[in-house]
Amino acid sequence: AKIWLEIYTYPIINEDGVITHVIEYSRDISGRKRIEEARKFAEEQLIFDSLHDSLTGLPNRALFFDHLRHAMSREKRQDDYLFAVLFLDIDRFKVFNDNLGHSIGDVALVEITTRLKKSIRPHDIVARFGGDEFVILLEDLKNRKEAVQITGLIQENISLSYNINGREIYTSASIGMTFNTMGYEKPEHYLRDADIAMYYAKGKGSGRYEIFNKRMYADALARIQLEADLRQAIKLNEFRLHYQPIVSLETGNISGFEALIRWQHPARGLISPAEFIELAEETGLIIHIGEWVLNEACRQMKIWQEKYPAQPLLTLSVNISSKQLFPNLVKILGEVMEQYSPAPNTLVLEITESMLMENAVTVSPLLSRLKDMHALIHIDDFGTGYSSLSYLHQFPIDALKIDRSFIKKADNGENFEIAKAIATLAHSLNMEVVAEGVETEKQLALVKSLGCEYVQGFLIARPMDVEAVDAMLRGNRRVIS
């Protein structure tokens, strides 16, 4: 071990002023030095920790902004200096944490960090801003093409398989990019616009990138306004339900309806869900909207049951968002059923295939509880995800709805075979099949040949308001011969 000594030297001078002797003594100060070194290390560690992410060791937001400010300063001194800021979000990372556990997610983040470092150049900076969000500063670029090439390498490396605790996992990265040529004055503006571009990329599918442009910013402002309007719509009850008939192919009669939300916007008129449901999902407003839909649908179903008591009971299908599944759906459904008392097995809850599989562990017992409350469970958009027989039979499902994309192109041999396989799978599991999106007589004939129990689509009727439904129910319910 190293020993530290503190040495003192005293000269002995005679009468002539000449040094004749030297007295020297020393003492061991190793203990004090160790304390000083420990304090210095602790101070340095404290500074490091305050500027770096504890899990990955990457620079955090504060340190990244410091690097970004240096790049902005260099830009002022060098006219042709080009750099880019990339905002990365790991696709479906929440699924890792929710289904595999946070420890698996942490291991994945560390591996992602390693791959990001390998993908960039030595002088580039990669930082973690928390969760599954990473930010990269690409400095001293030759041109924009170089930034795009690095982005492509990042996405290629991130998309390779991860072997974690014996599990093979796949993911991808959605990336937004912006350049200093946009004329930003504040570091925050780089992050704002790279983030906006990232959301554009994510909206087009997993594993994509987008370069920011000013149109995106205008769209982002419009999105902010839409969110404000949506919150106001909830307060002012601006939503309406339209209903699309579902027909039994056995009888040709209307057997039920699917409740489809519309927004009666005070300035823009009737808005379809395609324009606001995604935003409602992102902001959590879907919880309030979904609860309203469930209440309104059951209220209307009670009216129809009382209005047409001599006719066969109708089913009413309601779409359930992934955010609605947890944590209060059972409680809310119980309250709605107590208030409106729908007949058993007339309320249908539709969840998507992707929602089912991404939350497989937790969804199964929840669906069982919903079934105990005499609700039917249908899987919507079936065939677009990645369900397998080994998973599907574990769930208490009543019917599969073949996605409209297969029906629309059913005259294509491959799509017809997929639709046929779905119908065969459903029937082997004692499930019924609903074909949605039927628009032509030819498609109807194909659906009949598949042995589907129910059909839905524009050929039968478009979604309609309550008055139109009443007119239909007062007449002949037989719509297919």
Secondary structure, DSSP 8 states (H G I E B T S, - for coil): ----EEEEEEEEE-TTS-EEEEEEEEEE-HHHHHHHHHHHHHHHHHHHHHHB-TTT--B-HHHHHHHHHHHHHHHHH-TT---EEEEEEETTHHHIIIII-HHHHHHHHHHHHHHHHHHS-TT-EEEEEETTEEEEEE-S-S-HHHHHHHHHHHHHHHTS-EEETTEEE---EEEEEEEGGG--SSHHHHHHHHHHHHHHHHHT-SS-EEE--HHHHHHHHHHHHHHHHHHHHHHHT-EEEEEEEEEETTT-BEEEEEEEEEEEETTTEEE-GGGTHHHHHHHTTHHHHHHHHHHHHHHHHHHHHHH-TTS---EEEEE--HHHHSSSHHHHHHHHHHHH---TT-EEEEEEHHHHHHTHHHHHHHHHHHHHTT-EEEEEEETSS---HHHHTTS---EEEE-HHHHHTTTSHHHHHHHHHHHHHHHHTT-EEEEE---SHHHHHHHHHHT-SEEESTTT---B-HHHHHHHHHS--B---
